[in-house]
Amino acid sequence: VDSVYMVVPALLRLGPPEEAVRQLHGHRDRLRGPSGLWSARHDERTGRLVMPTSWGTGNGWVAAGLAR
């Protein structure tokens, strides 16, 4: 979830906005739970959340990344 803060804004500044939006949607689809809160990590190989509980600090990173 940290990469929503670090990667998405950088992609928006460096390249076409579609890639930043694609990354945001991919993170959202993998990390955001039914409550709307975000979990910390997803394993692409297994297709499962590594830490399925909501992560308060990570939700702050998402909010800060969207604000950036």
C-alpha positions in Angstrom: 0.0 0.0 0.0 3.0 2.3 0.5 3.4 2.4 -3.3 0.1 4.2 -3.7 1.9 7.1 -1.9 5.2 6.7 -3.6 4.6 5.3 -7.1 1.2 6.6 -8.3 2.1 10.3 -7.9 5.5 9.8 -9.6 3.8 8.0 -12.5 1.4 10.9 -12.8 4.2 13.4 -13.0 6.5 11.4 -15.3 4.2 9.7 -17.8 0.8 9.4 -19.2 -1.9 9.7 -16.6 -3.5 6.4 -17.7 -0.6 4.4 -16.2 -1.0 6.1 -12.8 -4.7 5.4 -12.9 -4.1 1.8 -13.9 -1.7 1.3 -11.0 -4.1 2.9 -8.6 -6.9 0.6 -9.7 -4.7 -2.4 -9.5 -3.7 -1.6 -5.9 -7.3 -0.9 -5.0 -8.5 -4.1 -6.5 -5.9 -6.1 -4.6 -5.7 -4.3 -1.3 -9.0 -2.5 -0.5 -11.4 -4.6 1.6 -15.2 -4.6 1.7 -15.1 -2.0 4.5 -13.2 0.4 2.2 -10.0 0.2 4.3 -6.7 -1.0 2.8 -4.5 -3.9 3.8 -0.7 -3.8 3.7 0.5 -6.4 1.2 -0.7 -8.7 -1.6 1.2 -11.6 -3.1 0.8 -11.7 -6.9 2.0 -15.3 -7.1 -0.7 -16.6 -4.8 -3.3 -14.0 -5.5 -3.9 -13.5 -1.7 -3.3 -10.8 0.9 -0.2 -11.4 2.9 -1.6 -9.3 5.7 -5.4 -9.2 5.3 -6.2 -7.0 8.3 -6.6 -3.3 7.6 -3.5 -1.2 8.3 -4.1 2.2 9.8 -0.8 3.7 8.7 -1.2 2.3 5.2 -4.6 3.9 4.9 -2.9 7.2 5.8 -0.3 6.6 3.0 -3.2 6.0 0.5 -4.9 9.2 1.6 -1.6 11.2 1.3 -0.8 9.7 -2.1 -4.2 10.6 -3.5 -3.8 14.1 -2.1 -0.4 14.4 -3.9 
